[in-house]
Amino acid sequence: MDKRILINFPTNLGDVFMALPALDFIKVNCPGDKITAIASQATKDMLSRHSHVDKTILFDKRAGIGKKIKFVLSLWGKYEVAVDFKNTAIPALINCKNRTPFRRNKYPKNMHLKDKYLKLAQECVPGRQSSLPGKFILTKEEESRLDALKLPQAIFIAGTSLSSLKQYPYESIKALVSRMNKKYPLVILGKNSERDFYKDILSIGNVIDLVGKTQMWELPHLISRYAMALVGVDSGILHLASYLGTSCVALFGPTPPERSRPSSDKSVVLTNRDCPIAPCDMMSCGYNNVCMKIDAELVATAVENILM
């Protein structure tokens, strides 16, 4: 008998991308079951377009207690399986017996999030591990608009993050672009609010400026078709590219690479080995983000080694 499965996804989009292999695992082992995703405002558009998600419901963590109670009551008795990647009380409050456990101290602190989410899924859905990711669905009109950009095969660069501590410094990105643009087309990705960060880099020759010109849910189409490799900091775009199987050069500073390094083939992680305090995992920095000052020549060499 087909089951109804509820999955409470992380609030952060980067963490959602690392949870998608667990979604793929659930779907391949429960192909006839209907999957409902609990999403945040930041993640609902991506999750609603994923081929393995049948329904997306929005949870607003800033809502008042009355609305939260109403939300939980709306789920009562509707699901046979509840997988909670956020470790909330929701699975226990909706009368679902097959649910992920509350106690999670058996997982190591620096365990890769992808592996942790997969282990949580296996608590409820025993089976074999899937290596077949789902797809992000676009309309034909959306695909046509993106293909009309006529992008060449290129190196994609995503040097910004929601956290300024994780950003690759402007001077380093400019040096990297100046080193590589004579040999490869370079596509710069980011939000419109990040245009000022890139300054004149966006007008350098052989640079294709897509900063603020695409939506996140459009990036799977572009990356999977046109990215030879991606250079990225610890951000949602990096984790999306890893999920898509794109080779990545990942630039890590304050966060431990063990938790979120890309798992795609040929991917490498670079850090500033001259920074003795990294990774610090801190929310602020008194050292001018020195851990992210990774030599651009090393980054360019890593990209070329991947392409070889």
N, C-alpha and C positions, 0 to 999 in steps of 0.2 A: 504493500500500500504506500502510495506517495505521501511524503511528509511535507509539513510546512516548517521552514527553517528561518529563524530570525538571527541576523548577524548585526551586532552593535560595533560599528567601525570606529577607529580613532577619529578624534576631532581634527587633527592635523593632516593635511593632504599628503605630505611626504610619508607619514606613517601608514596612511591608507595604501599607498603604492607598495609598501613592504608587506602589507597584509593581503594583497591580491593573490599571491601564490597559495595562501590558505583557502581563499575563495575558490580558486581553481581546483584545489584538492577536494573540497566539499562537492563541487559540481560534478567532477569526474566520477566520484564514488556514489553520488546521489543524483543521477542524471534526470530523473523524472520529478524530483522534488522542486517545490517553489521556494525561491529565496527572496526574503525581504531584507533590505539593508536600512539600518538606522544611520542617518547621515547628519552632518552639521551643515551650516550654511556654506562653509568653505569646500565641502566635499560632495554635496548632493549632485552637482552637475556631472562630475566625473563618474560617480557610482551609478547614476541613472542611465548612463550611456554604456555601461559595461554589459557585455552580452550574457553574463551569468547572473545578473541581477534582474529579477522579475518585477520588483516593486521597491521604491525608495520612499521612506518616510523621514520627515525632518524633525529633529529634536533640538530645541533651543535651550542650551544650558543656562542662559541668562533669564529664562522665563521664571515667573513667580511659582511658589510652591503649589498653588492651586492648579495652574496649567500643567505642571509636571505630574501631579497626581492624575489629572484627567488623561494625560498622555499614557501613563502606565495602565490605567484602567481600560484604555482602548485596545490594549494588547492582551488582555486577560483571556486565557484559555484558547488562544488562536494558533499557538505554535507547539509542535512536538519537540523541537530542538532549538536551543538558544545558545549561540556562540558569542561571548562578550569579550572583545579585545581591550575594553577599557576598565574591566573589573568593577562594574557598577552593581547595584542591587536589582537591576531590572529583571534578569532571568529568574530570580527567586520570587519576585513580586507578581509575575504574570502566570503563575501556576504551571510552570514548565519543569518537568522532572529531569529531562535529559539536557543538562546545561553545564557550562564550563565552571570549574571550581573557583571559590573565592581565594583560597590559600595558594599562592604562587611563589613562595619562597624557595621552592625546589629548582626554579630557573635561575641560573647564574646572572649576576648583575650586568655583566658585559656580554651576555648572550645576544647574538644577532637578532634584531627584531623580527626579521622574516622567519627565522627558525622558531622563535618563541610563539609567534602567531600560528605557525603550522602545528606546533605541539598542542596548542590550545584547541585547534580545530580537531585534532586527532583524539582529544579527550571525549568528544561527542560523536565523531564520525570515523570509526576505524576503517582502514582501507589502505590502498597503495598510494604512493605519492605521485601527483600529476606533474608532468613536464610540458603540458599543453596549455599555455595561457589563453584567457579569453580575449575578446577584442572590444575596442571602443567604437561604438556605432555612430556614424555621421550620416546625414542625409546626402543624397546625390548632389544637391545644390551646394552643400558645404564642401564636399570633396572637390567639386568642380572649381569653386572659388579658390581653394588652397592650391590645386594643381595649376591654376592660372598664374600663380606666382612664378612658375617656371624655375624653380630652384635647381641648381646643379647639385651633383654629389659634393658634399661639403663637410667641413669640420664645424660642428655646432659648439657654441660657447655659452655657458650659463654661469656667470661669475657673481651673481647676487643672491641674496637670501633674505627671508623675513628677519633674520637676526643679522645685524650689521657686523657682529663678531665673526661670522662665518664667511664674509665676503672676501673675494680675491681683490687685493688693492688695485686701484685704478692704474697706478704706474706699472704694476706687474702685468695686467691685462694688455695695456698698450704695448709693452715690450714683447709680449707673446704674439700679439697681432702683427706687429712690425716684423717679427721673426718668421711668421708663417704665411702671411698673405701673398707673398711672391710665388708660393708653390701651390697653395690650396685656396679655394673660396672659403670664406668664414661666415657663418650665420650666427648673429648675436641674438639671444633670447632674453626676455625679461618683461616686467610690467611697465606700463606707461609711467608710473611714478619713479621708475629707476632710470629714466632717460638722462637725467642730470648727472647721475653717477658715471655714465659712460662718456659724457662730454664729446670731444672730437673723435673718439674712437669710431663712432658710427659713420663718420664720413671718410674714413681711410679707404684707400683703393682695395677692391676685391672683398670688401666687407658688405654683407647683406644685412640690413637693419630690419629686424623683426620685433624690436623692443616695443611693447604696447600695441602690436599689430595683430596679435593672435590671442585666442582664448586657450586656456589650459587644455580643454578637451579636444582642441584641434592639433595639439602637439604630437600625439601618438601617430597621426597620419603623416605628419612632416618628418618626424624623427625616424620612423620605421622605413620610410621610402628614400630619404635624401641624406641621412647622417652617416658619413663614413666612420665617425667616432664623435664622442661628446666630451668636452672638457667642462667639468662642473664642480661647484662647491657642494657641501652637504645641504641639499635643498630638494624640494619636490621634483624639480626637473631631472636632477641626477637619478633619483629613485625611480622615476617614471622610465627613463632611458634604460636603467638596469632591468626593470620588469619587461621591457620590450626586447631585451636581448642585445641592445646596442653596446658596443665596446666603449668603455669610459675611462678617462683619466680623472680620478676623483681627488680633489684638493681638501684635505682635512686639517683643522687647527684645534679649536677648543673641544670638539667632541671626539670621543674614542671611536676610531674607525671600526673596531670590532663589532659595534652595535649596528652600524648602518652602511658599511662599505658595499659597493656594488658587487653583485654576484654574477653579472653577465660575463661571458667568455672574454678573455684577453684584457679584462679591465685591470687597472693598477691604481694603487693609492699612493699619493705623494704627501709628505708632511715637511715642515721645516725642522730638520734634525738638529739645527743649532739653537732651538728653543727648548731649554731643559724643563720648562713647567707645563708643556703641552703633552697630552690633553688635560686641561684643567676642569672642564665641564662646568665652568662658571657662567653666570648671567651678565657679568660685567668684566671689564678688563682695564687694568692700570698700566699696561705695558704696550699700548699703541698697537694692539693686534699683531704683535710681531710673529706669532705662530702661523699667520696666514701669508707671510712674506716668503713664498716659495719661489725659488729662482725660475724665471720664465724659460730659460734655456733647458732646464731639466724637464719642464712641462712639454716643451716642443719635442724634445728627444723621445719622451714617453709616447707621445702621439705618433711619431714616425715609426717607433718600434712596433706599436700596435698595428699600424697599417701594413708593415712588412709581413 
